[in-house]
Amino acid sequence: MHGNRQKSRGDERQTGPLLAVLDLGTNNCRLLIATPAARGGFRVVDSFSRIVRLGEGVSQSGLLSEAALDRTIAALKICSERIAKHGVARVRAIATQAARLAGNADMLVRRAHDEAGLELTVISAEEEADLAAEGCAPLIGRKYRGALVFDIGGGSTEIIWLQKSPPNSADPAPQKKLVTSLPVGVVSLAENYGAAASSRIGFDRMFADLRAQLTPFAQAMGDGFDSGKYHLLGTSGTVTTLAAIALKLPRYNRTRVDASWHETAHMLKVVDRLVGLDTEALARIGSIGPERADLMLPGCAIFAAICSLWPAPVLRVADRGLREGMLRRLSQSVMNER
């Protein structure tokens, strides 16, 4: 969403082969090429991000448009070239909500194979939530029992309640207590609300709509979400952009944003400020820019609805998620093959 944000960190000792993961969402095409490093981390070798708006019009027509397919294939070809240039050992490429919804997703898969040489898999909403949680889990705060992870995508929003495993547990990975995936994201909201999606009245309607859709999930959690024991952990372009603005960054800077802590009330003040601006004014903000300006208020409405149902005082921001979860899985499967 913010271009090529990730830089390699040469001080981490390489311990495995080069891996590539590609996440083709409703709005973005993102590639990450990395190698397993010491202490379970990854050393990023190359990354690529381009807004392709694959899901443009899908919520209305049920089909991927020819223009959207062409934009997406052009980005996939660049990803393929980078993968080849680095001599990557293993590749995993996934597509999410737009492809899940589209009646002609097979055309996308076929063109990705024939024109870009990539084997693209359309994954379920459940697997998408699992991967996002796995990628964000290392950012659960030390003094907390767990976190409510949320990933605001272009076509869907995933919410995962994670709880840390007990000490000395056989599986140290955090456990998923509850998971939900709503087929609502920034692109689908913007399209469904039209011009209203850029107004304060439209924002209020979107907020109320999302709050109503998320309420059954909040009720299913009961009184278990204690904000003294759990914090919010948000990932996605909306959340990272809000963090960049809260941090007063002139332009987006991943190293400042990823893993940053924020007072939820302060982030909601940023939301309130943005809701008062028109699309042109939003586009002039460095970390938003013209490509994201029309999607910012829909994203803010989803964010505000989540914060209202789970009023935790602090929020941690992740500029990581699906791709990092994919890297962990791919690395594990490579290790198991040895």
N, C-alpha and C positions, 0 to 999 in steps of 0.2 A: 504494500500500500504506500510505502514511503520510499520506493526505489531500492537500490542495493545497499541495505543498511549494515549488513554483517561483514565484519572483517575477520581475517584469520588471526589467531593468537599463537604466535610462533613459540611461545614459552611452554606450551603443553606438549609433552612427549607423545609422538604418534605410536599407537599400539595396535592398529588394525588397518584394513584396506579402505580405499576410498568408496564412500557410499553416496548415492544421490536420491533425494526424495522430492517429489513434485506434488503440489497440492493445487488442484484446479477447482476453484470455488465459483460461486455465482458472479462474483465481481472481479476477483484477482486470479492471476496465474503466478505461483511462487515456486521457485526452485532453491534447494539448499544442497550443496555438495560439501561433505565433511568426512572426517576420519575419526574413529574412536580415539580418545586421548586418555591419559592417566586419570585415576580417581572417578571413572565412570562418565567423564565429560566428553565433549566433542571439540575438535579443532575445525572451524569453518574455513574451507578452502575457497569457495565461491558461492555467490547467491545472486538471484535474479528475481525481480518482482515487476509485474506489469498489470495494469488495470485493463481487463479485456471485456468486461460486462457480458460474459457468456450467457447469463440468465435474463438478458434484456427481453422483456415481453413474454417470458415463459409462463408467468402466473396467469396471463390472459389467454395466450394461444395454446399453451401446452406443448409448444415446440421450440427448439433452438432455431433462431433465424439464420439465414445464410450469411448475413453480415457478421453476426456474432461468432459463427463457426469460423469464418475467414480470419477474423481478428485473433481468435483463440489459436488456430493452427499456426498463424504467423509467430505467435509467442512461443508455442510448443517447439517450433523449428529452432528458435534461438536457444531454448533449453537443451534440445538435442545436440546442438553444436557444442555447447559448453560441456555437456556430459562426455562427448567424444574427445574434445580437446584435453580434458583432464584424465582420460583413460580410466573412467570409473568402473569399479569391479561389479557393483550391484546397484540396481535402480528399482525404485518403487514409485509409481505414478498413480494418483487417485483423483477421482472427480466426486463432487459432493451434491448439494441440494438441487442445483439447476439441472444436472444430468439425471438425478433421481426423478425429477418431475417430468422431464421431457420425453415425449413419445418417440422422438427420433434420436435418442442418446446413442443408439447403435451406430448412427452416421458419424457422430463425434469420435467414438471408439475406433471405427474403421479408418477415418481420415487421420487420426493420431498415429495409427499404425502405418498406414500407407505413405503418408506425406512427411511425418516427423520421426518415424521409426520407434515410436513409444508404445508400450503396452499399458493402456489406461484401464483402470478398474473403477467402476462406479460402486462406492461403498455405502453401506446402510447408515442411517442416522445414529444408530447405537454404536457402530464402530467409530464413527466420527467423534462422538462424545468421549468414547474410551481413549482415543488417540490424543484428543485435546487435553484430557485430564492427565494422561501420562506425561505429556510434554510440559505441563505447568506444575506438576506435583512437587518438584524440587524447591519451588518458591513458597511452600506453606511455611509460615513463620514458626520459628523455633519454640516460642512460648505458647503456641496454640495447639489445640487438639486436632484441628483440621481446617478446611476452608470450603466456601461455596465458590466453585469455579464456574465462570460464565464466559461463553465465546459467542460474540455477536457477529454473525456472518452476513453474507449478502442475501442468502435465501433461507437461512435457518438460524436459530439461536439454541445453543446447547447449554444446559445447566447441570452441573454435577456436584453433589455433596460428597466431599472426600473426608475421610477420617484416618488419622495416622494409625498404623498398626501398633499393637502393644509392644513394649520393649522386649527384646530377645525373641520376637516372633519369627517363625520359619520363613515367612514372606514379609520383608520389610517395607514393601510398596504400600502406599496408602490404599485403604479399601473404599470402594464406591458404595455409599449408603443408599443414595437415590440418584437417578439420572432421568432427565427429560430432554426432548428435542422438540422445539416448536417450529413449524414450517413458516416462520416469519423472520425476515432479515431486513437489512437496510435497503436493498434493491427492491424487494417485493413490497415493502411498506411505501417506498417512494412512488412506485408505479401504481399501487392501489389507491393512494390518496391524491395522486396527481399534484396540481399546483398547491393544494392545501398543505402538502408535506413540507413546504417551505415557510409556513406561517405559524404564528403563536397559537391560533385557534386549532389548526391542524395538529400541532404538537400536543396540545391538551387532549385531543381526540385519540391520537395514536397512543399516548401515555395510558389513557383510560382503557383502551382496547387491549393493550399488552398486559396491563395489571390484571384485567379480568381473565385473560388466557393463562396467566401464571399462577393465579390464586389457588386452583386445585392442587398444584405442586407444593405450594407453600403450606397448604392445609395438611397434605400427606406427610410433611415433615413434623407436624405437630409442634410441641414445645421444645423439640430437640435442638433447634438452632439457637444456641446461647451465644450472643455476640461477645461475651467475655472469653469464650473458648474457641470460637470460630471467627475467621475474618473473610471478607470478600476477596476474590482473586480473579481479576478480569483480563481477558485477552481479546484482541481484534483491533482493527484500525480505528474504530470509534474510541475505544478505551485508551489506546496508546496516544491518539491525537489529543484527547482530553488531558492526559498526563503531561504531554509536551507543552500545552497551553498553561496548565497549572504551574508548571516549572518555569514558565516565562522564557521558553527556548525560542530564539528567533527562527530556527528551522529545526526539523525533526532530527533527533540524535538518539540512536538506539541505546548507546551505552549509558546515557543519562536516564532513559525511560524504563528499560527492562529491569525488573526487580525493585523499582522505586515504590516507596510507601506514601500514601496520601490520606488525609482526613477526608472521609466521604462527604462531609458537609462542604468542604472547600471545592471538591470536584462538582458537586451539585450547583454551587455558585457559578462555576465556569459554564455549566449547562445553561443556567438561567441567562447568563450574559449572551451566549451564542443564540439562544432562542429569540432574542430581540433583534438579531441582525438578518438582513436579507442575503440572498445567495451570493450577490456580487461582493458584499462585505466579508462574508465567510471565505470566499475564494482568495481574498487578499491576505488572509492569515497564513503565515509561512508554513505551518505544519498541516494545514488543511489543503490549500491550493484549489485550482479550478476543477480538477478531476474528482475531488471528494465533496465539493461544496454542497451539491444537491442531496447528498446522502447523510450529511452531518446531523440534521434535525431528526430524521427517523432513527438514527443510531442513538442519539441523546434520549429519545423517548423510551427506547428499550432499556437503556442504562438506568434512567430515572425510575422506571417501573420496578426493575430488579432491586434498586436501593431502597425503594419504599416498602417492598415486601420483606426484605431482609436488612433491617436498619442497623448494620454493623458500623461502629465508629470509624474503622480503618479499612482501607482497600489497598491491596498490592496489585501492581500492574505488570503483566507479562508480555514482552514482545517475543513470544515463543508460543508453542502450542502444538497444532497438528503435525507440522513437519518434524519437530523435535520428538514427538511421540512416535512417529514413523521411523525416525533414525534409531531410536532405542530398540524398537521391534526388529528392524533390519539388522542392527548390530548383534542382537541376541541370536537371530537365526543363523548369521554367519558364524558366530561362536559355536553354536550347537552342531554345525556341519564339520567343525574341525576334528 
